[in-house]
Amino acid sequence: MNENTSKNTVWKCAAALLGLLIIMALAGIALIFFWPTGNNSGSSAIKASQDGLQAAAPLEAETQVKSEIQIAGSGTASSRAETDEEEDEDLTADYIIPDSDTKLLTDSDIRGLSAKELNYAKNEIYARHGRIFDSKELREYFESKSWYNGQYTAEEFDERSGSILNSTEKKNADFLSDAENALEPGGYQLDQ
């Protein structure tokens, strides 16, 4: 019985050692593939690779508009375990003002935005609810966004906007319109 017990102990130790070696090998392989190179830190290397993938095949309209508009609200997740959070952050990077549907905007939220960006931010509120734009410029811009789903013609949307938009969105749309008109009397001229 002692001989069987010692054989079992030897086999258990050998199995544990083999398992440990396999784990170490997998960890080494993971380090090789995921270790940041160059001067980038881990999170900036991930951000750089995401930017590289996005730049690989942009839509023509997205390329033209993105060169003219600075998009705010992007961020990077600190851990791969936060995959859902990363997806949410990727979506917010597609917005000029990501929280304009939930937070009353202030001057500090729009500081530095041009009349064009303010116009797009105002229309972003409407686009979230499926407004289809008559303006070719706006239509192409919002159709390039992954979150956009046009459902209502401009007339249908205008008729229903009172029940579609929440009070925060209504106030923010007015605020953005006033700020746009303050920068450019009559507002930004679309499709020029």
Salt bridges, closest charged atoms under 4 A:
GLU3 OE2 - LYS7 NZ 3.60
ASP51 OD1 - LYS47 NZ 3.13
GLU62 OE2 - LYS66 NZ 2.74
GLU68 OE1 - LYS116 NZ 2.00
GLU86 OE1 - ARG80 NH1 3.58
ASP94 OD1 - LYS145 NZ 3.84
ASP109 OD1 - LYS103 NZ 2.64
GLU137 OE2 - LYS116 NZ 3.96
GLU140 OE2 - LYS136 NZ 3.69
GLU169 OE2 - HIS129 NE2 2.72
GLU180 OE1 - LYS122 NZ 3.24
